[in-house]
């Protein structure tokens, strides 16, 4: 009785079990007296034949579970029914299946959450061995859930291949779950989908005109909300384009104020190179000092060797030495013979270390290039050489030359408060531009106002548009989408969840190595 309760499949009675080293085999039968015909639904008790079904079930305690099910065939008593003979069925096992439904559900989940190769590996963890082809077939056979029309819909595009072809992802913003995937981002495909789903109240989107026009045409009363992040990106792009257009004016301003931008103390290319503090340690030195100390106290070599845990030969050798010589190494070179040559070369301005190495090699240096660099750097530190090499001079800024800040960086700095600009040179750079240009001061005020309005979700965007137009700047794109921008300020809805799912699609695509079909990706 306990086995039947644990097995828990309706109408199946386990009458025998066998346990081996790796698997548990259960023998069962369907306990009902008769069965219903799948054609006419008539009930029959007339047994025609019996046969055995072999099924896999969920593993238990790391044992594979096999179910050997004795199944009966019944004769249909309805003479007009096309099914003369039929097999009895139970709700826990599908017709013609080799696995129970509960095992298939787990395998279906594995197939959808991973790729076929990983699914093959993971399936072994539930004690079921499936091939990659089987995992792929299970993914294809998976039925899509019924699409429920969301009240708040998020819409965005995603790339099959970036810059070549795109699809559309649709998200229920209230649950942050995907609703559907479309094979293109064309307005006609979006219109067709929207036409089949009538009760959408709000649509969140980026600034793409195709989604805006499709929504307006199919659902004219639906509220559209522009994504705030994309609005800030549009501001950044507009400012970048603006700064590129006035690049010559900025460069002229910088030339007029180059003395202010330079540091008061001009850079001295002959400044001293601060030597790095290095400590050359020899692990033998403490032992050597202890041996010499004990030797002065008239201890025997045998006693010293025993106390310090070293060889008596080592102790005797140390007894003969006044100081510890440098350790001989298999990488020892003859570079010390060329110290004078190296020192004379290092005194030359704009020297190159590779030229020094080439010279000492011609004179008979027998080591490697890496060893040579190490020894040259050591000689520079030990002798406190301050003559700059060629690379140091190249890195030094040229007096009188001011490198303009790139337009993209300038578009970010112009909307920041002075207190948030940490780099002093950048702060001075912005300060001079704003001091000398009335136009830039106006651009900064308008940009900061727009950014604050979007971030804090407070303000009148129509008034802002009027101010900008008075300044002779054109905002045709923003004016056409003004209602969606107003909704972005007024409501909390944003396209953030949609962007997250776009990244998730990228991950799934990479798992599939770009070789799977759109239908499989959709599932």
C-alpha positions as CSV (number, residue, x, y, z in Angstrom):
1,X,0.0,0.0,0.0
2,X,2.9,2.4,0.8
3,X,4.5,1.9,-2.6
4,X,1.2,2.7,-4.3
5,X,0.7,5.9,-2.3
6,X,4.3,7.0,-3.1
7,X,4.0,6.2,-6.8
8,X,0.8,8.3,-6.9
9,X,-0.5,7.7,-10.5
10,X,-4.3,7.4,-10.8
11,X,-5.7,3.9,-11.4
12,X,-2.3,2.2,-11.5
13,X,-1.6,-0.5,-8.9
14,X,1.9,-1.6,-8.2
15,X,2.0,-5.3,-7.4
16,X,5.8,-6.0,-7.5
17,X,9.1,-4.2,-7.3
18,X,12.8,-5.1,-8.0
19,X,15.8,-3.1,-6.9
20,X,19.3,-3.4,-8.5
21,X,22.5,-1.3,-8.0
22,X,21.3,1.6,-10.2
23,X,17.6,1.1,-11.0
24,X,14.2,0.4,-9.4
25,X,11.8,-1.6,-11.5
26,X,8.1,-1.4,-10.7
27,X,5.5,-3.8,-12.1
28,X,2.0,-2.4,-12.3
29,X,-1.5,-2.7,-13.9
30,X,-4.6,-0.5,-14.3
31,X,-7.0,-1.5,-11.6
32,X,-10.3,-0.6,-13.4
33,X,-12.6,-3.4,-14.6
34,X,-13.1,-1.8,-18.0
35,X,-12.3,1.2,-20.2
36,X,-14.0,3.7,-22.5
37,X,-13.6,3.6,-26.2
38,X,-11.8,6.7,-27.6
39,X,-14.2,6.8,-30.6
40,X,-17.7,6.4,-29.3
41,X,-16.9,6.8,-25.6
42,X,-18.8,3.6,-24.9
43,X,-17.7,1.5,-21.8
44,X,-16.5,-2.0,-22.4
45,X,-15.4,-4.9,-20.1
46,X,-14.6,-7.4,-22.9
47,X,-10.9,-8.1,-22.9
48,X,-9.4,-8.8,-26.2
49,X,-5.6,-9.1,-25.4
50,X,-2.8,-8.0,-23.0
51,X,0.6,-6.4,-23.7
52,X,3.4,-4.8,-21.8
53,X,4.4,-1.1,-21.9
54,X,7.9,0.0,-20.7
55,X,8.0,3.5,-19.3
56,X,10.5,5.8,-17.6
57,X,9.4,7.7,-14.5
58,X,11.0,10.2,-12.1
59,X,14.1,9.0,-10.4
60,X,14.0,8.3,-6.6
61,X,17.0,8.4,-4.3
62,X,19.3,8.5,-7.4
63,X,17.8,5.2,-8.7
64,X,16.4,5.1,-12.2
65,X,12.8,4.2,-12.1
66,X,11.2,1.9,-14.8
67,X,7.6,1.1,-14.9
68,X,6.5,-2.2,-16.6
69,X,2.8,-1.7,-17.1
70,X,0.5,-4.6,-18.0
71,X,-2.1,-3.1,-20.4
72,X,-5.3,-4.6,-21.6
73,X,-7.0,-4.3,-25.0
74,X,-10.8,-4.2,-25.0
75,X,-13.4,-4.9,-27.7
76,X,-15.7,-2.0,-28.5
77,X,-19.4,-3.2,-28.1
78,X,-20.7,-0.5,-30.4
79,X,-20.9,-2.1,-33.8
80,X,-21.1,1.3,-35.6
81,X,-17.9,2.5,-34.0
82,X,-14.8,2.4,-36.2
83,X,-12.6,1.3,-33.2
84,X,-13.1,-2.5,-33.0
85,X,-10.3,-2.8,-30.4
86,X,-8.8,-0.2,-28.1
87,X,-6.2,0.0,-25.3
88,X,-7.0,1.2,-21.8
89,X,-5.4,4.5,-20.8
90,X,-4.8,6.5,-17.6
91,X,-4.4,10.2,-17.0
92,X,-0.8,10.0,-15.8
93,X,0.5,8.5,-19.1
94,X,0.0,9.8,-22.6
95,X,-1.0,7.5,-25.4
96,X,2.0,5.8,-27.1
97,X,4.4,7.5,-24.6
98,X,7.6,6.0,-23.2
99,X,7.7,8.4,-20.3
100,X,5.2,9.5,-17.6
101,X,3.6,12.9,-18.0
102,X,5.3,14.2,-14.8
103,X,8.7,13.3,-16.1
104,X,8.0,14.8,-19.5
105,X,7.1,18.1,-17.8
106,X,10.5,18.3,-16.2
107,X,12.3,17.4,-19.4
108,X,10.2,20.0,-21.4
109,X,11.4,22.7,-18.9
110,X,15.0,21.6,-19.3
111,X,14.7,21.7,-23.1
112,X,13.3,25.2,-23.0
113,X,15.6,26.7,-20.4
114,X,18.8,25.3,-22.0
115,X,20.1,24.4,-25.5
116,X,20.0,20.8,-26.7
117,X,23.6,19.9,-25.8
118,X,23.2,21.3,-22.2
119,X,19.8,19.6,-21.9
120,X,21.3,16.3,-22.8
121,X,23.9,16.7,-20.0
122,X,21.3,17.9,-17.4
123,X,18.8,15.1,-18.3
124,X,21.3,12.6,-16.9
125,X,21.0,14.3,-13.5
126,X,17.4,13.2,-13.3
127,X,18.5,9.7,-14.4
128,X,17.1,9.9,-17.9
129,X,19.4,9.8,-20.8
130,X,18.2,11.7,-23.9
131,X,20.0,12.7,-27.1
132,X,20.4,16.2,-28.3
133,X,17.9,15.6,-31.2
134,X,15.3,14.4,-28.7
135,X,15.7,17.5,-26.5
136,X,15.3,19.7,-29.7
137,X,12.2,17.8,-30.7
138,X,10.7,18.4,-27.3
139,X,11.3,22.1,-27.6
140,X,9.6,22.2,-31.0
141,X,6.6,20.2,-29.7
142,X,6.1,22.5,-26.7
143,X,2.7,24.3,-27.0
144,X,2.7,28.0,-26.6
145,X,0.5,29.4,-23.8
146,X,-2.6,31.3,-24.8
147,X,-1.9,34.9,-25.2
148,X,-3.7,37.1,-22.8
149,X,-4.2,40.7,-23.9
150,X,-2.2,42.9,-21.4
151,X,-3.6,46.1,-20.0
152,X,-0.2,47.8,-20.2
153,X,1.9,46.7,-23.2
154,X,5.7,47.3,-23.5
155,X,7.1,47.1,-27.1
156,X,10.7,47.2,-28.4
157,X,12.8,45.7,-31.2
158,X,15.6,43.1,-30.9
159,X,18.2,42.1,-33.4
160,X,18.4,38.9,-35.3
161,X,21.6,40.3,-36.8
162,X,22.6,43.8,-35.6
163,X,22.2,46.3,-38.4
164,X,20.6,43.8,-40.8
165,X,17.2,42.4,-39.6
166,X,15.2,42.9,-36.4
167,X,12.2,41.4,-34.6
168,X,9.7,42.8,-32.0
169,X,9.2,41.7,-28.4
170,X,6.0,42.5,-26.6
171,X,5.9,42.5,-22.7
172,X,3.1,42.6,-20.2
173,X,4.4,45.5,-18.1
174,X,2.2,44.7,-15.1
175,X,3.7,41.2,-14.7
176,X,7.1,41.9,-16.5
177,X,6.5,38.7,-18.5
178,X,6.8,38.3,-22.3
179,X,3.6,38.1,-24.2
180,X,4.8,37.4,-27.8
181,X,7.6,37.7,-30.2
182,X,7.2,39.0,-33.8
183,X,9.6,38.1,-36.7
184,X,10.0,41.8,-37.8
185,X,9.6,45.3,-36.6
186,X,7.6,46.4,-39.6
187,X,4.5,48.5,-38.9
188,X,2.2,46.1,-40.8
189,X,3.2,43.1,-38.5
190,X,2.8,45.2,-35.4
191,X,-0.6,46.5,-36.7
192,X,-1.8,42.9,-37.3
193,X,-0.9,41.8,-33.8
194,X,-2.4,44.9,-32.2
195,X,-5.6,44.4,-34.3
196,X,-6.1,41.0,-32.7
197,X,-5.8,42.4,-29.1
198,X,-8.4,45.1,-28.6
199,X,-8.3,45.9,-24.9
200,X,-4.8,47.5,-24.5
201,X,-5.0,50.7,-22.5
202,X,-1.3,51.9,-22.3
203,X,1.7,51.2,-24.6
204,X,5.2,52.0,-23.5
205,X,7.8,52.3,-26.2
206,X,11.0,53.9,-27.3
207,X,11.0,56.8,-29.8
208,X,10.6,54.5,-32.9
209,X,8.0,56.1,-35.2
210,X,6.9,52.7,-36.6
211,X,5.5,51.6,-33.2
212,X,4.0,55.0,-32.6
213,X,2.1,55.2,-35.9
214,X,1.0,51.5,-35.7
215,X,-0.4,52.0,-32.2
216,X,-2.1,55.3,-33.1
217,X,-3.7,53.8,-36.2
218,X,-5.0,50.6,-34.6
219,X,-5.8,51.9,-31.1
220,X,-6.3,55.7,-31.4
221,X,-7.6,55.9,-27.8
222,X,-4.6,54.0,-26.3
223,X,-2.2,56.1,-24.2
224,X,1.4,56.0,-25.4
225,X,4.3,56.5,-23.0
226,X,7.8,57.4,-24.3
227,X,10.7,55.7,-22.5
228,X,12.5,58.2,-20.2
229,X,15.9,56.6,-20.7
230,X,15.6,57.0,-24.5
231,X,14.5,60.6,-24.0
232,X,17.7,61.3,-22.1
233,X,19.7,59.5,-24.8
234,X,18.0,61.7,-27.5
235,X,19.1,64.7,-25.5
236,X,22.7,63.4,-25.4
237,X,22.7,62.7,-29.1
238,X,21.3,66.2,-29.9
239,X,23.9,67.8,-27.7
240,X,26.7,65.8,-29.3
241,X,25.5,66.8,-32.8
242,X,25.4,70.5,-31.6
243,X,28.9,70.4,-30.2
244,X,30.3,68.9,-33.3
245,X,28.7,71.7,-35.3
246,X,30.4,74.4,-33.2
247,X,33.7,72.6,-32.9
248,X,35.6,75.5,-34.6
249,X,34.1,78.1,-32.3
250,X,35.2,76.0,-29.2
251,X,38.7,75.6,-30.6
252,X,39.0,79.3,-31.2
253,X,37.9,80.0,-27.6
254,X,40.4,77.5,-26.2
255,X,43.3,79.2,-28.2
256,X,42.3,82.5,-26.7
257,X,42.4,81.1,-23.1
258,X,45.2,78.6,-23.4
259,X,47.2,80.3,-20.6
260,X,44.3,79.8,-18.2
261,X,44.0,76.1,-19.1
262,X,47.7,75.3,-18.6
263,X,49.0,74.7,-15.1
264,X,50.9,77.6,-13.5
265,X,54.0,75.5,-13.2
266,X,55.1,74.3,-16.7
267,X,56.0,70.7,-17.0
268,X,59.8,70.1,-16.8
269,X,60.7,67.1,-19.0
270,X,64.0,66.9,-17.2
271,X,62.3,66.3,-13.8
272,X,63.9,63.6,-11.7
273,X,62.5,60.1,-11.9
274,X,61.6,58.9,-8.4
275,X,63.5,55.7,-7.8
276,X,61.4,52.7,-6.8
277,X,62.2,51.3,-3.4
278,X,63.3,47.7,-3.8
279,X,64.7,45.4,-1.2
280,X,66.9,42.6,-2.4
281,X,66.5,39.7,0.0
282,X,68.4,36.5,0.2
283,X,66.7,33.7,2.2
284,X,70.1,32.4,3.2
285,X,71.2,35.6,5.0
286,X,69.4,35.0,8.4
287,X,70.8,31.5,8.6
288,X,74.3,32.7,7.7
289,X,74.2,35.4,10.4
290,X,73.1,32.8,13.0
291,X,75.9,30.4,12.0
292,X,78.5,33.2,12.3
293,X,77.0,34.2,15.7
294,X,77.2,30.7,17.1
295,X,80.7,30.2,15.6
296,X,81.9,33.2,17.6
297,X,80.5,31.5,20.7
298,X,82.7,28.5,20.0
299,X,79.8,26.0,19.2
300,X,80.8,22.9,17.2
301,X,79.6,22.6,13.6
302,X,77.7,19.4,14.3
303,X,75.8,21.1,17.1
304,X,74.9,24.1,14.9
305,X,73.8,21.9,12.0
306,X,71.5,19.9,14.4
307,X,70.0,23.0,16.0
308,X,69.4,25.0,12.7
309,X,68.4,21.9,10.7
310,X,71.0,22.4,8.0
311,X,73.8,20.3,6.5
312,X,77.2,20.1,8.4
313,X,78.9,20.9,5.1
314,X,76.9,24.1,4.8
315,X,78.0,25.1,8.3
316,X,81.6,24.3,7.6
317,X,81.4,26.4,4.3
318,X,79.9,29.3,6.3
319,X,82.7,29.0,8.8
320,X,85.2,29.9,6.0
321,X,83.3,33.0,4.8
322,X,83.4,36.5,6.1
323,X,80.4,37.6,4.1
324,X,77.7,35.8,2.1
325,X,78.4,35.8,-1.7
326,X,75.7,36.4,-4.3
327,X,73.8,33.2,-5.1
328,X,74.9,31.6,-8.3
329,X,71.9,31.2,-10.7
330,X,71.5,29.3,-14.0
331,X,70.3,32.6,-15.5
332,X,73.4,34.6,-14.4
333,X,74.7,36.8,-17.3
334,X,77.8,38.8,-18.0
335,X,75.9,42.1,-18.0
336,X,78.0,43.5,-15.1
337,X,80.9,43.7,-17.6
338,X,78.9,46.4,-19.5
339,X,77.8,48.6,-16.6
340,X,80.0,51.5,-17.8
341,X,78.7,51.3,-21.3
342,X,75.1,51.2,-20.0
343,X,75.7,54.2,-17.7
344,X,77.1,56.3,-20.6
345,X,74.1,55.5,-22.8
346,X,71.6,56.3,-20.1
347,X,73.1,59.8,-19.8
348,X,71.9,60.6,-23.3
349,X,68.6,62.4,-23.6
350,X,65.9,60.4,-25.6
351,X,67.8,57.1,-25.2
352,X,66.0,53.9,-26.0
353,X,66.6,50.8,-23.9
354,X,66.3,48.5,-26.9
355,X,69.2,50.4,-28.6
356,X,71.4,49.9,-25.4
357,X,70.6,46.2,-25.4
358,X,71.5,46.0,-29.1
359,X,74.8,47.7,-28.4
360,X,75.9,45.5,-25.5
361,X,74.9,42.4,-27.5
362,X,77.4,43.5,-30.2
363,X,80.0,43.8,-27.5
364,X,79.4,40.2,-26.2
365,X,76.4,40.2,-23.8
366,X,75.2,36.6,-23.5
367,X,71.8,37.0,-21.7
368,X,68.2,37.5,-22.8
369,X,66.4,40.7,-23.6
370,X,64.2,40.4,-20.5
371,X,67.3,40.0,-18.3
372,X,68.8,43.1,-19.9
373,X,65.7,45.2,-19.3
374,X,65.7,44.1,-15.6
375,X,69.4,45.0,-15.1
376,X,69.1,48.3,-16.9
377,X,66.2,49.3,-14.7
378,X,68.2,48.3,-11.6
379,X,71.1,50.4,-12.7
380,X,68.8,53.4,-13.2
381,X,67.4,53.0,-9.6
382,X,70.8,52.4,-8.0
383,X,72.4,55.4,-9.7
384,X,69.4,57.7,-9.4
385,X,69.5,58.5,-13.2
386,X,67.1,61.4,-14.0
387,X,67.7,61.7,-17.8
388,X,64.3,61.1,-19.5
389,X,64.1,58.4,-22.1
390,X,62.2,58.7,-25.4
391,X,58.9,57.2,-24.1
392,X,58.8,59.7,-21.1
393,X,59.3,62.7,-23.5
394,X,56.5,61.4,-25.8
395,X,54.1,61.1,-22.9
396,X,54.8,64.7,-21.7
397,X,52.2,67.2,-23.0
398,X,53.5,69.7,-25.5
399,X,53.3,73.2,-24.2
400,X,50.8,75.4,-26.0
401,X,48.7,72.5,-27.3
402,X,45.2,72.0,-25.7
403,X,43.3,68.8,-26.6
404,X,39.6,69.6,-26.9
405,X,37.1,67.4,-24.9
406,X,35.2,65.1,-27.3
407,X,31.7,66.1,-28.2
408,X,30.1,63.1,-26.5
409,X,32.0,63.8,-23.3
410,X,31.1,67.5,-23.5
411,X,27.4,66.6,-23.9
412,X,27.5,64.8,-20.6
413,X,29.5,67.5,-18.7
414,X,27.3,70.4,-19.9
415,X,24.3,69.0,-18.0
416,X,26.2,68.3,-14.8
417,X,26.5,70.8,-11.8
418,X,30.0,72.2,-11.3
419,X,30.2,70.4,-7.9
420,X,29.8,67.0,-9.6
421,X,32.7,67.5,-12.1
422,X,35.6,66.0,-10.3
423,X,38.3,66.5,-12.8
424,X,39.7,70.1,-12.3
425,X,40.9,70.5,-15.9
426,X,37.4,69.5,-17.2
427,X,35.8,71.9,-14.7
428,X,38.1,74.8,-15.8
429,X,37.4,73.8,-19.5
430,X,33.6,74.0,-19.0
431,X,34.0,77.2,-17.0
432,X,35.8,79.0,-19.8
433,X,33.3,77.9,-22.4
434,X,30.3,79.1,-20.3
435,X,32.0,82.3,-19.4
436,X,32.7,83.3,-23.0
437,X,29.6,82.0,-24.7
438,X,26.1,83.3,-24.0
439,X,24.8,80.6,-26.4
440,X,26.4,77.8,-24.4
441,X,25.0,79.1,-21.1
442,X,21.5,79.0,-22.7
443,X,22.1,75.5,-24.0
444,X,23.2,74.4,-20.6
445,X,20.1,75.9,-18.8
446,X,17.7,74.3,-21.3
447,X,19.5,70.9,-21.2
448,X,19.6,70.8,-17.4
449,X,15.9,71.7,-17.2
450,X,15.0,68.9,-19.6
451,X,17.1,66.4,-17.7
452,X,15.6,67.4,-14.4
453,X,12.1,67.3,-15.8
454,X,12.6,63.7,-17.1
455,X,14.4,62.4,-14.0
456,X,12.1,64.0,-11.4
457,X,9.0,63.6,-13.5
458,X,7.9,67.2,-12.9
459,X,7.6,70.0,-15.4
460,X,5.9,71.3,-18.5
461,X,7.5,69.9,-21.6
462,X,5.3,72.1,-23.9
463,X,6.7,75.2,-22.2
464,X,10.2,73.8,-22.6
465,X,9.6,73.3,-26.4
466,X,8.5,76.9,-26.7
467,X,11.6,78.1,-25.0
468,X,13.8,76.1,-27.3
469,X,12.0,77.3,-30.4
470,X,12.5,80.9,-29.3
471,X,16.2,80.1,-29.4
472,X,15.9,79.1,-33.1
473,X,16.5,75.4,-32.5
474,X,14.1,72.9,-34.2
475,X,12.4,70.1,-32.3
476,X,10.1,68.6,-35.0
477,X,10.6,65.0,-33.7
478,X,9.8,65.9,-30.1
479,X,6.7,68.0,-31.1
480,X,5.3,65.1,-33.1
481,X,5.6,62.8,-30.0
482,X,4.7,65.5,-27.4
483,X,1.8,63.5,-25.9
484,X,3.9,60.4,-25.3
485,X,6.6,62.6,-23.7
486,X,4.0,64.2,-21.4
487,X,2.8,60.8,-20.4
488,X,6.4,59.8,-19.6
489,X,6.6,62.7,-17.2
490,X,3.2,62.2,-15.7
491,X,3.2,58.4,-15.3
492,X,5.6,55.9,-13.7
493,X,5.6,53.4,-16.6
494,X,8.9,52.9,-18.3
495,X,10.4,50.5,-20.9
496,X,13.0,49.1,-18.4
497,X,11.5,45.6,-18.2
498,X,11.4,45.4,-22.0
499,X,15.1,46.3,-22.3
500,X,15.8,43.5,-19.8
501,X,14.0,41.0,-21.9
502,X,15.9,42.2,-25.0
503,X,19.1,41.3,-23.2
504,X,17.5,37.9,-22.2
505,X,16.8,37.2,-25.9
506,X,20.5,37.9,-26.7
507,X,21.5,35.3,-24.1
508,X,19.1,32.7,-25.5
509,X,20.3,33.4,-29.1
510,X,23.9,32.8,-28.0
511,X,22.9,29.5,-26.4
512,X,21.4,28.5,-29.7
513,X,24.5,29.6,-31.6
514,X,22.3,31.5,-34.1
515,X,21.3,28.3,-35.9
516,X,17.8,27.7,-34.5
517,X,14.6,28.9,-36.2
518,X,12.5,31.9,-35.1
519,X,9.7,29.6,-33.9
520,X,12.1,27.8,-31.5
521,X,13.3,31.2,-30.2
522,X,9.7,32.3,-29.7
523,X,9.0,29.2,-27.6
